[in-house]
């Protein structure tokens, strides 16, 4: 159940293998964390996950099969960076920071990538230093492995923008596992060559829409699953009887389903310890992408603003202009507690500080608070608190009787991304096909 | 809802104030984490929480009101300690360890108590160093604040026996908050003068039984709450309509209830980040308490055994003899994965190592795996992962519309103990009385 990409991919693989499948989805729509809203002129705009990167082979293969295409994230022009109270613009990869800060960031990244390379992506709990890494938060790792405040501010911004979490939320082992699954830090944070390189023409939710169209009336919307009854070889969910089930929702939500009989302690403890990140994503719409005329790319980062990350999120045609502003981790906490009016004021003030006064006067303001969504309860994904992967990690994917687990959090490559969702759906479906043919 | 001590106390206060109350309890019994089983001769034996300490004023006041009495935990004779591969016996407070180890433990305890004294028990997130403490695990704190392996092994054993968790599970701020709420480390770990000083005659579940008897048919058993519909001034739960509700279950279980409308992000994120500890509690029964004849108290601790803590848990009369063996944290993980037969073998081997070969031949073996209990999902209580108290702490107690939160995790004194449950029930009831009279 769950008509996000993972659940739909699993259903598609099973349906193509001739199995009877039903996809139960709580929401009145498919897509899960992929969600297209509309700009004032009717064009789609992504309020959920939206990017794909060049090394994400599973999602690219799926896009080709579905006949969907991508367009590059707009990044021509200078990027803005505000760091330690100083504002700079830069082009290319490396912002203009002080040489000691750059050196410290470079060595921290070197250490992190080297460490991540020791983490087996399918089994981070088996890494050589797994226990040591899992007993500390990533904030602790940062303190031990950086010399400057700037490097810590940089890594904090990275964690916020990659996980929508704070460095202190994450097990250092989960951070390394995530890096390993993506192929290194640059792959996660870069636009050109990295995870933010491309967008889906028509918006990312089209992936789910296309999968659902293929599955037809096998997809049942508005069917929240609250209880799953199971035996060794049968499952009954919300009136549907089946031989097996794929639970394709984030671990904390999977943990909220009532299982009869109840699941083993290991699995339950795991789901108690995998919270979701928190992000408020805001697409701010202007008649034109005015920043382009100023020689700016629309990309901005700041270590002291609620809006830590901004991208040009205009449609491929370039009109209207859209800046997408992310409030992540603690910034999402603060922003969520504000009235809509004050939150709008906060976001527009930050955008004006980055892009000048025209940014304060948008034609539309499309915000989405993912922690308030009953069937996501956060974004971008779930992570593990310290001591979770080493104690309960194998329970992330291990089937329990007829119950199989999918969702991007269970992926071994590009965990947390659309690509990981595709991998996980395929893997769960093949588990079932293998078991059923045995 | 929830007919543990917190829920029953809340209902009693409200009923005595003339309010209509109904207590919905999922289990077929009251008591929650307090649970009496029977020894072979029919005497009660506690398989859940069992001890009360002298500074726990709320529970003592309740015991008096209910006409219940206590008896001291048996501790005459020598205690056994196995530490760093060396076995020793001792009487009184301090085990015979090497002087450097003792000095290091003493200074670690001094630092910890001093730190805990800076944490306001009602608002740990407001402590002077709150953010710094909350960004690290207690394992990290231990590494930074001890010089010897022995001190770390000692503190690990303390964490296992106090929280049924590993040092790496806990936010260091939660550990300090817990200490502060108890009045210091000694208050938590001591028998005489501390939290393990006394037991309830008839077993601890009698507290809940007595409260339930007073409430009569207001207590409805076998009614698991899966959904709570609410408005600003009304609640509907499982067919019961009310003006307000007290949710008196551990935070992770409260998070699994479906609320309509859904709860704010802060509250939801909090419950995603408060996992339960894990313990398998085993009462091992012998014809007689043979260890007493050997001059032993029955109390044993070891840093390298699955059974890290043992107490004499015989009934007040001293017959039969009962040793209670705790498998906590990682040891509970390992033990839970064994077959019942292998788990029994493991526990008896450890008891025989502590108390000699007679310990390997019990007349009964009464084990309880709290992580497998659908309506507890762990014990002794929930704790916060790093970065949780400072981000979401106030959501622990803050009412949401007509929804009030109780349970020992919400207490400001003796959090995690029966005493804290009593406090929390009273506090929630008085919140309601105050609001209803306003």
Interface residues (C-beta under 8 A of the other chain):
Chain A: X134 X135 X136 X137 X139 X140 X166 X167 X168 X169 X224 X226 X227 X252 X255 X256 X258 X262 X264 X265 X266 X268 X269 X272 X273 X274 X275 X276 X278 X330 X332 X333 X336 X337 X369 X371 X372 X374 X377 X378 X385 X386 X387 X391 X392
Chain B: X134 X135 X136 X137 X139 X140 X166 X167 X168 X169 X224 X226 X227 X252 X255 X256 X258 X262 X264 X265 X266 X268 X269 X272 X273 X274 X275 X276 X278 X330 X332 X333 X336 X337 X369 X371 X372 X374 X377 X378 X385 X386 X387 X391 X392
